[in-house]
Structure formats: C-alpha cells, structure tokens
Amino acid sequence: MKIMAGKKIQTLLPTFFLAVIYAGLFYAVQFFFFKSAFVPNGLTEGALDSWDAGVYHSVARGGYYCSNDFINTNSACYLLFPLVWKIAQVGVTGMCILNIFFFALGFSILCSLYDISLQNKIMWLTIPTVYYTFIPYSEALFFLLCSLTLYGIKKDNNRIVWISLFLLSLTRATGIFLAPALLAMSILSYPKSELRRNLIKYLKFYLSPIVAGTAAFIVYQYEQTGIWFVYFITQKISEGHSLKWPTLPFQTMSGPPLIWISALAMFIDVVAFIFLGILLVKWLIKNKTEDPLMIVSCGYLFVVMVQIVSFNPTWGPRETTNVLGIFRYTMANPFFYVFLYRFTNAVQYTWKNYVLVFIVSNVVWLTFGSYVHIDYFLYFMGNTLLIFVYMLHSNKKLQWPVLMLAVLNFYFQVCLFQMFIAHSSFPE
C-alpha cells in the first residue's frame, strides 16, 4: 500500500510543481510589467483584497453579519473558504499562496485522470480564468474539491466522492449545480438495465452529501445572523438574483473588455447542452452510454447557463439580462477542462464541423447583440476564430495552435487580472 501511495504521489508531483511555478512566474511577470510600465496597476494587498475577496476576509475575521435591510451584510458568500482562511491565520498574501497550493493539487489530480502532454498542461494553465485561483477567492478550493470528486468517480471510491461533495457544497453555491449533473451521469453513463441500482447510488453517495452540506451551511448562517436562508435572501435583494425570464441581448457590467469571454462561455455551455441532448437520444434509442466524467461536466456547464440566464439581474441602461459571472462559473473549474480535453484531444474535425461551429457560434453571438452593427459582428468573430484554433489543436500534426493559444490566453489572463486589481471594472 505504501509503495502504491508513493507512486501516486510521484506521478502528481511534476504537475503540482509545474502549476506552482507557473503561478509564481505569473506574479513575477505582473511585477515586471508594472515596473516596466507595460501595465498600470501594481500588486498590493489592498488591490488583492477587493471585490469578493474582501467579503471572504470579513467573514474570516469576524463571522457573518446582516442588517434588517440585507444591504449591510457579508452573508452573500459560502462558508468553507473563509473558515479555512480563519484557521490558517494568514494575511492576504498568505491566502494567495495557500490558494496556489490548493489549485496546484487539484490541477495535478485532474491531469492524472487523463494522458495530458506537457504542452497541454501549460496551455491549460494559461486559460484566462485561472487567475481566479491565484487570488483570495474560493475558486482554488472549489477546484481542488471538484477534482477530488472526479477522481472518486473515476476510481469508484464512494468515500472520496461523499466527503468531497459535502465539502464543496460548503464552498460555493455552484456546488448545488452538481445535483442534476450527477443525476444525468447516473442515468446516461450506464445501460438502462442498471438504472434502479444507479439511482439508489445517486441518492446515497451523490445527492445526500450535497443536501447535508447545504443544510449545514444554512444552519451555520442562521446561528450567526438569526435569519434563515440569509444567503439566498441577500442574493435576491442586494444582488438581484431572482427567477425571471431572460431578456436579450445579453450584456455584462464591463462591456467590451469582458463581453467576448462571457459570450465564449455561453457557447461552451450551449455545446454542453447539445452534447447531452444527443447523448440522451442515443441512450433512449440505442442504449448507448458515455464517459461519466464527461456527462457530469456537461451537466454542470449546462446548469451554469440555466442559472445565469434565469436568475441574473437586468441591470444597465437597456434593462436586459446581465450574464454576470458566466465565464467565471463556466471556465474556472475542472469540469471545463474535462470538456476541453474531449473536444481538443478525442475528436478529429472535418470541414463540416467547422461550418456547424460557425453557425452555432454565431447564433450565440446574436444573443449578445452581434446584429447591432458590423463592428459588433467583427468583434464576436474573434471568438469564432479562437474556437477554430482550439479545433485545429486537436490535429496533433500541427504544433503552432497550442503555442498560439498559450500566448493569447496568457495575454487575456494578464488583462483580466489587471482589471481585477485596478478596481475600475467589475471582474464578474
């Protein structure tokens, strides 16, 4: 047993250190860029302790509080990350370092599930939303726990699955999204003859920890604030997150700097939905099954889209749905990487696939107002070209796509990070 455990650790260490080194280089490059006047904003603890990070830090230092009008409150965040911050007894910089270790461990566990080349690992690390795991946000801890969940599913280890699902349901509200995603996995990953057995397994090992973790969080907040369901009430009153019919065109609070990546995330979620729909038809007609990790990942991405378009506020001058957070919730988690691996490593594309992607992507861009002006259309066409480069990456005879993607991704990653520390634009 010790020998086997040692071998597993040895396989994880190279990827772990790769992720840690990348994070260190990312911060070093930010410092160099600032000192060289390439970017306007330098690294300070005050800059890093902004937006949601400040809310988490507030809970870590003094617990939850809430006023009667639900405006003066820090209750709009989940429990586990600020609890870890409190136990760690570190400052903002220390929490950033701890988050890097959380992410590196989760990333190494995720990569161990597939045969990932070094080039792909580097390209994955440059995905723009990865910077969320380097700051005092809950993304790094969520990434680690979701990776453990996927590992437990892959190895059929129900204990790991139960514990990780319980903890991640204390980490982010998006943990609830896994309930329907895991149900889809329990159905579509197995023949119809095993449906009853898998539904029982779903209730015991998948749904119960999510319900237990969510209930524990609700009770904990009640004990501190005296208000039942204070998180959900706060989200509705102060953040505007309530059930409503979506209105088009979709928008973001930050406009052009972020609407492109929000539209790209929407496209990913739409493809996940289409994939699940096709798989459901094949399962019903031919009893055909699919990789469980792919199903739960697509299920999660689809639920993200449903939640974003159905529960987000209608802010802004046009009073249309603001798809706040869609790229963060879509791309800053292991489920996106499972999706990405499938469509850049396990698929070979023909010209018909490119035509189909062009059509589907432009339908998605239409929902963001690409029809308003030719400039809008050309703006969103950049997304289409980026998707095409990812599709070309699936051709292993070509080496330039992965290098091009890494360079572009790193540039966008730096830009998004600069927006975060500048306090001038909502990071979504």
ZAMARGU-4260 file (C-alpha; in steps of 0.2 Angstrom, whole numbers, plus 5000, padded with zeros to 4 digits):
<rodrens>
0) 5000/5000/5000 | 5014/5012/5004 | 5023/5008/4988 | 5007/5012/4978 | 5004/5028/4988
5) 5022/5033/4984 | 5020/5030/4966 | 5004/5040/4965 | 5012/5055/4974 | 5027/5054/4962
10) 5015/5055/4947 | 5007/5070/4954 | 5022/5080/4960 | 5028/5086/4942 | 5011/5093/4938
15) 5010/5100/4955 | 5026/5109/4954 | 5023/5115/4936 | 5007/5124/4942 | 5016/5132/4957
20) 5030/5138/4946 | 5018/5145/4934 | 5008/5154/4947 | 5025/5161/4954 | 5030/5166/4936
25) 5013/5174/4933 | 5015/5186/4948 | 5033/5189/4944 | 5028/5194/4926 | 5015/5206/4934
30) 5028/5214/4944 | 5040/5216/4930 | 5026/5223/4918 | 5022/5236/4931 | 5039/5241/4935
35) 5042/5242/4916 | 5026/5252/4914 | 5018/5239/4902 | 5003/5238/4914 | 4996/5252/4925
40) 4992/5243/4941 | 5005/5235/4954 | 5002/5222/4966 | 4997/5227/4984 | 4987/5218/4997
45) 4974/5231/4996 | 4972/5228/4977 | 4971/5209/4980 | 4959/5211/4995 | 4945/5218/4984
50) 4928/5213/4977 | 4923/5195/4984 | 4940/5193/4992 | 4936/5207/5004 | 4919/5199/5009
55) 4928/5182/5012 | 4941/5191/5023 | 4927/5200/5033 | 4919/5183/5037 | 4936/5175/5041
60) 4939/5189/5053 | 4923/5192/5062 | 4910/5179/5055 | 4893/5183/5046 | 4883/5198/5050
65) 4867/5205/5041 | 4856/5221/5043 | 4837/5221/5043 | 4838/5228/5025 | 4850/5215/5019
70) 4861/5229/5012 | 4874/5230/5026 | 4880/5212/5025 | 4893/5199/5021 | 4881/5185/5021
75) 4882/5183/5002 | 4896/5171/5002 | 4898/5152/5007 | 4907/5146/5022 | 4922/5134/5019
80) 4934/5146/5011 | 4933/5160/5024 | 4934/5146/5038 | 4950/5139/5030 | 4956/5157/5030
85) 4952/5159/5048 | 4960/5143/5053 | 4976/5147/5043 | 4979/5163/5052 | 4987/5171/5037
90) 4985/5188/5028 | 4980/5192/5010 | 4997/5186/5003 | 4997/5171/5013 | 4980/5166/5007
95) 4985/5169/4989 | 5000/5157/4992 | 4989/5144/5000 | 4976/5145/4986 | 4990/5142/4974
100) 4994/5126/4983 | 4976/5121/4983 | 4974/5124/4964 | 4991/5115/4960 | 4985/5100/4970
105) 4968/5100/4961 | 4976/5103/4944 | 4988/5088/4947 | 4974/5077/4952 | 4964/5082/4937
110) 4978/5079/4925 | 4981/5062/4932 | 4964/5056/4926 | 4970/5059/4908 | 4986/5057/4897
115) 4990/5076/4896 | 5006/5082/4887 | 5017/5095/4895 | 5012/5107/4881 | 4993/5104/4885
120) 4996/5107/4904 | 5005/5123/4900 | 4991/5129/4889 | 4978/5124/4902 | 4987/5134/4915
125) 4986/5149/4904 | 4967/5149/4902 | 4962/5167/4907 | 4951/5162/4922 | 4965/5153/4930
130) 4970/5169/4939 | 4954/5167/4950 | 4964/5153/4959 | 4979/5164/4962 | 4969/5177/4972
135) 4959/5176/4989 | 4944/5169/4981 | 4935/5152/4984 | 4939/5145/4966 | 4955/5136/4971
140) 4947/5126/4985 | 4932/5123/4974 | 4944/5117/4960 | 4953/5105/4972 | 4937/5098/4979
145) 4929/5096/4962 | 4945/5087/4956 | 4943/5075/4970 | 4925/5072/4966 | 4930/5067/4948
150) 4944/5056/4954 | 4932/5047/4966 | 4920/5044/4952 | 4934/5038/4940 | 4941/5026/4954
155) 4923/5021/4960 | 4928/5027/4978 | 4912/5032/4986 | 4920/5038/5002 | 4931/5051/4992
160) 4915/5056/4982 | 4904/5059/4998 | 4917/5069/5008 | 4922/5080/4993 | 4904/5083/4988
165) 4900/5088/5006 | 4914/5100/5007 | 4912/5108/4990 | 4893/5111/4994 | 4900/5121/5009
170) 4912/5131/4997 | 4902/5138/4983 | 4883/5139/4979 | 4888/5132/4962 | 4890/5115/4971
175) 4871/5113/4971 | 4873/5113/4952 | 4881/5096/4953 | 4865/5088/4960 | 4856/5087/4942
180) 4873/5085/4934 | 4877/5069/4944 | 4859/5063/4941 | 4862/5064/4922 | 4878/5055/4925
185) 4870/5041/4935 | 4857/5038/4921 | 4867/5041/4905 | 4883/5033/4910 | 4876/5015/4912
190) 4864/5004/4902 | 4845/5005/4906 | 4845/4989/4915 | 4856/4997/4929 | 4845/5012/4931
195) 4837/5007/4948 | 4854/5002/4955 | 4862/5019/4950 | 4848/5029/4956 | 4850/5022/4973
200) 4869/5025/4972 | 4865/5043/4967 | 4854/5046/4982 | 4867/5038/4994 | 4883/5045/4988
205) 4879/5060/4977 | 4864/5069/4982 | 4865/5066/5001 | 4882/5075/5004 | 4876/5090/4994
210) 4860/5091/5004 | 4869/5089/5020 | 4882/5102/5016 | 4870/5114/5010 | 4859/5112/5026
215) 4874/5113/5037 | 4879/5130/5029 | 4861/5137/5031 | 4860/5132/5049 | 4878/5139/5052
220) 4872/5156/5045 | 4856/5156/5055 | 4866/5153/5071 | 4877/5168/5067 | 4864/5180/5059
225) 4847/5174/5066 | 4840/5174/5049 | 4835/5158/5040 | 4841/5157/5022 | 4850/5173/5024
230) 4862/5169/5009 | 4848/5167/4997 | 4838/5182/5003 | 4854/5193/5002 | 4857/5187/4984
235) 4839/5191/4979 | 4838/5208/4987 | 4856/5216/4986 | 4862/5206/4971 | 4846/5205/4961
240) 4847/5186/4958 | 4829/5180/4957 | 4820/5170/4945 | 4815/5180/4929 | 4813/5177/4911
245) 4829/5182/4902 | 4829/5197/4890 | 4840/5200/4875 | 4853/5205/4871 | 4863/5198/4885
250) 4876/5211/4892 | 4889/5212/4905 | 4893/5226/4918 | 4910/5229/4910 | 4905/5230/4891
255) 4918/5225/4878 | 4933/5221/4889 | 4923/5206/4896 | 4908/5203/4885 | 4918/5192/4872
260) 4923/5180/4886 | 4906/5179/4893 | 4899/5175/4875 | 4913/5162/4873 | 4907/5154/4890
265) 4889/5154/4884 | 4895/5145/4868 | 4903/5132/4879 | 4888/5129/4889 | 4877/5128/4873
270) 4888/5115/4866 | 4887/5105/4883 | 4868/5106/4881 | 4868/5100/4863 | 4880/5086/4868
275) 4869/5080/4882 | 4854/5081/4871 | 4862/5070/4858 | 4868/5058/4871 | 4850/5056/4878
280) 4843/5052/4862 | 4856/5039/4859 | 4853/5032/4876 | 4835/5031/4874 | 4836/5023/4856
285) 4852/5013/4856 | 4856/5011/4875 | 4872/5020/4871 | 4882/5026/4886 | 4896/5039/4889
290) 4911/5043/4900 | 4904/5048/4917 | 4916/5062/4919 | 4911/5070/4903 | 4892/5069/4907
295) 4894/5076/4924 | 4905/5090/4917 | 4892/5094/4903 | 4878/5093/4915 | 4887/5106/4927
300) 4890/5118/4912 | 4873/5117/4906 | 4866/5121/4924 | 4878/5136/4925 | 4870/5143/4909
305) 4852/5140/4915 | 4856/5148/4932 | 4864/5163/4924 | 4851/5167/4911 | 4836/5163/4923
310) 4842/5171/4939 | 4853/5186/4935 | 4848/5204/4936 | 4843/5215/4922 | 4855/5229/4925
315) 4861/5243/4914 | 4853/5256/4903 | 4845/5243/4891 | 4837/5233/4906 | 4842/5217/4898
320) 4849/5201/4907 | 4867/5204/4914 | 4876/5187/4912 | 4886/5191/4927 | 4899/5178/4931
325) 4896/5166/4917 | 4914/5165/4911 | 4920/5163/4929 | 4907/5149/4933 | 4910/5140/4917
330) 4929/5140/4915 | 4937/5141/4932 | 4933/5123/4937 | 4939/5106/4932 | 4923/5102/4923
335) 4928/5114/4909 | 4944/5105/4907 | 4936/5088/4905 | 4925/5097/4892 | 4941/5105/4884
340) 4950/5088/4884 | 4936/5079/4875 | 4934/5092/4861 | 4953/5095/4858 | 4960/5078/4861
345) 4947/5065/4857 | 4939/5072/4842 | 4945/5074/4824 | 4936/5088/4814 | 4931/5089/4796
350) 4926/5105/4786 | 4908/5101/4790 | 4912/5103/4809 | 4919/5120/4806 | 4904/5125/4796
355) 4892/5119/4810 | 4903/5128/4824 | 4902/5144/4813 | 4883/5143/4813 | 4880/5138/4831
360) 4893/5151/4837 | 4885/5165/4828 | 4868/5160/4834 | 4875/5163/4852 | 4884/5179/4847
365) 4867/5185/4841 | 4860/5184/4859 | 4874/5196/4864 | 4869/5209/4850 | 4881/5205/4836
370) 4867/5211/4824 | 4868/5229/4831 | 4882/5234/4820 | 4895/5227/4808 | 4908/5232/4822
375) 4899/5220/4834 | 4899/5206/4821 | 4918/5208/4818 | 4921/5209/4837 | 4912/5192/4840
380) 4920/5184/4825 | 4936/5185/4835 | 4928/5172/4847 | 4924/5161/4832 | 4942/5161/4826
385) 4948/5157/4843 | 4937/5142/4843 | 4943/5137/4827 | 4961/5137/4834 | 4956/5126/4848
390) 4948/5114/4835 | 4964/5114/4825 | 4973/5110/4841 | 4965/5093/4840 | 4976/5089/4825
395) 4992/5083/4833 | 5002/5085/4817 | 5001/5104/4820 | 5012/5112/4833 | 5008/5130/4831
400) 4990/5130/4838 | 4995/5126/4856 | 5008/5139/4856 | 4996/5152/4849 | 4983/5148/4862
405) 4995/5149/4876 | 5001/5166/4871 | 4984/5173/4868 | 4977/5165/4884 | 4991/5172/4894
410) 4988/5189/4887 | 4970/5188/4891 | 4974/5182/4909 | 4985/5197/4912 | 4972/5209/4906
415) 4958/5201/4917 | 4970/5201/4932 | 4974/5219/4929 | 4955/5223/4928 | 4953/5214/4945
420) 4967/5224/4954 | 4963/5241/4946 | 4945/5241/4955 | 4940/5250/4939 | 4929/5237/4932
425) 4919/5223/4939 | 4928/5206/4937 | 4912/5196/4936
</rodrens>
